[in-house]
Amino acid sequence: MPRITEINIDNAPQNVKEAVAAHLSKGHRITNEKRTLLHNVTAFQALEESSYTLDAELQRLIGKRAADFYEYAISVQNECFVCTAYFSNLLKKNGIDFDTFEFTEQEKLLMEYGKAIAKDPKNVSDKLFEQMKQTFNEEELVVITTMGVLMIANNNFNDILQVTPEEFV
């Protein structure tokens, strides 16, 4: 059971309705996590809007599929049911069958890095980071790591406040 109620958009203050309208106009959905964050528009913008902006940059640099796998790996490592369910559904919608699918070497490395930063960010091995440096330039490493940090923040937000997972069809 969620620890914080979800905002009812119909009865929300004008600034919340404006934030929702802006978010929807970009083609995004309003999820249970977002309804929870919308208790404060600044919090919503800090976590959600910045995540979308950075995710677009990550996709530009490494591709959508690699970005999705990376973010999925972080959510799995953090055992965040809300985000794991979201990315699992997203990957299925993109035609990924985990029984027959083969990851590229880059995707494997990104997933290993994502799991490492989610598990113990102070102890990401030098060997793993050297592999990352051989594959990605410094700009890419900054964006990859920053997106990982935002993904962990999303996972923690959902877990701490016990946000109800979405029903995916």
PyMOL commands that set and color helices and strands:
alter all, ss='L'
color gray80, all
select helices_A, chain A and resi 9-11+14-25+32-37+41-62+64-78+81-93+105-119+121-123+126-135+138-160
alter helices_A, ss='H'
color red, helices_A
deselect
rebuild
show_as cartoon
